[in-house]
């Protein structure tokens, strides 16, 4: 959402990282590659808004306060344990 803490959407950030090496083009050249002990989750994939059940941002809604989970890995859209998974 424009004006939020994140200046770009997750979709745009992933696209920017692929193209420019940073989530925002203005940060090109100011990032580093992951270290060996920072592996990517083997199941990770880019988000696909056609099939991933993603929240629509609402002004004034503090989403971080609405997640009732102690295990934040349920927020990973690519995992079977994703809290907004639509089974069908």
Secondary structure, DSSP 8 states (H G I E B T S, - for coil): -TTSSSSS-HHHHHHHHHHHSSSSGGGTTS-----TTS---TT-----TTTS------TT--HHHH---S-GGGG-TTSTT-TT----
